[in-house]
Each structure stands twice: as C-alpha cells, then as structure tokens.
Amino acid sequence: MVSTADSAPDFAGRTDFEDADRGLVAGPAHPRITAEDGRVVWDFGATAFLREDCPDTANPSLWRQSQLCARAGLYEVTGGGVYQIRGFDLSNMTLIEGRHGGAPTGGAALTLTLTEPQLLGALTGRGLDGIDRTGDPAVLTTLMSVLDEPDPGFAIVTP
C-alpha cells in the first residue's frame, strides 16, 4: 500500500496481500487448535469477518493491517532455510534450518533437529515422533503449559 501525506492509501491494491502470502508452504491443517481436554485455544475462523469490506465504524488502515495479520501458516522467508510460523497465536515464530544439524547454540534451552516433512507433520498435528532433540525436553512441556493456560492478568507491553 503506497501513500503519501497528500494522498489516501490505495485500499483497492492487492500488493500487501501478495507480499504477505509470499513463501506460504502450508496453511493450518485444522480450523481450530484444541487442548488435550478439548478446549479451543485458537480458532482460525474467528477472524473470518475480516474478509468482508471495512465497515464505516472501523479505521481502514487498521482493518487492512488486521487482514494481513490474520494469515496463518508456515512461510519460507528465504531460500536459505529461514521459515516463520505465522498466525497460530498472537506472535510469530522464526525457524532457522541448520545445514549440519545437532550444533547447539549457546543460549538455547532446547534445540530440535528435524526435516521439512517432520516440521510439516508437527505443524499439522501429526506429532514430534522421530525428531532429534538436544537440551532439556521439559522446556517444550513448559512452553506448552504456558500456552494452554493463558493468564488473563498477563501484562502485554508494546513499543
């Protein structure tokens, strides 16, 4: 979306959407993410209303930004093995594919070494079978427990 101080943004343009969709490898396999007890913890359909035109009661720029942020999936960011998981919660996750595997980074509490098919399987709900791990596997359990049990009093700090 290109605009200047003297002109309004071009909301009819589709370049923003083409840019946001570039590199999509796979979208969500299921319409909802559920916890083990069946609770819905993320519903991809909750943002379906954003496919409609911007209502008069909303700021068009914020509507466009929300439409772009509602895209979800695994994206290849560069041909050099940098991927992002977008839209599966309020944040994005960046994955960097190592060429030699198994080389732990200094500050990593847990390193997962997996192939692209294993990554796609993990993202589409087929589990983590066969994925090599170095570090403390309890880190993943801790992370999932935080994600499964949201704290309504959690402070969100933004710039």
HUVEN-V183507 format. One record per residue. PHI is phi in degrees with one decimal (NA if undefined). Layout:
# HUVEN-V183507
<<PHI> <PHI>>
This chain:
# HUVEN-V183507
<<NA> <-105.7> <-151.1> <-124.3> <-62.3> <-93.3> <-131.8> <-82.7> <-60.0> <-89.5> <-76.4> <-81.0> <-67.0> <-111.9> <-59.5> <-57.6> <-72.0> <-62.8> <-64.5> <-66.6> <-89.6> <-60.5> <86.7> <-61.6> <-95.4> <-158.0> <-93.0> <-59.7> <-81.9> <-132.6> <-71.2> <-139.4> <-106.7> <-120.4> <-79.8> <-58.5> <-84.9> <94.6> <-63.4> <-79.2> <-104.4> <-154.0> <-122.1> <-65.1> <-73.8> <-64.3> <-104.1> <-59.2> <-60.8> <-71.3> <-73.7> <-78.8> <-66.1> <-65.0> <-73.2> <-61.3> <-84.2> <-117.6> <-75.2> <-57.9> <-68.0> <-69.7> <-61.8> <-61.1> <-60.4> <-65.2> <-60.4> <-69.1> <-72.3> <-78.0> <-72.0> <-135.1> <153.3> <-98.2> <-118.9> <-88.7> <-82.0> <-135.1> <-71.5> <-92.8> <91.2> <-107.0> <-123.7> <-132.5> <-102.3> <-121.6> <80.7> <-91.1> <-169.4> <-82.9> <-129.5> <-109.9> <-125.3> <-103.2> <-117.0> <-117.0> <-79.8> <-83.4> <-80.8> <-117.9> <59.5> <71.3> <-88.4> <-69.1> <-86.6> <-55.7> <-101.0> <-77.2> <-78.9> <-151.2> <-120.7> <-106.1> <-114.3> <-149.4> <-86.8> <-59.0> <-60.6> <-65.4> <-62.2> <-61.1> <-64.0> <-63.4> <-74.5> <-104.7> <88.0> <-90.6> <94.3> <-112.5> <-58.4> <81.1> <-89.7> <-72.5> <-131.3> <-124.9> <99.2> <-94.4> <-62.2> <-64.9> <-59.9> <-65.4> <-62.8> <-62.1> <-59.5> <-65.0> <-67.1> <-68.3> <-70.0> <-78.0> <-117.6> <-65.5> <-102.9> <-64.1> <-92.4> <-64.3> <-78.2> <-104.7> <-114.1> <-126.0> <-68.6>>
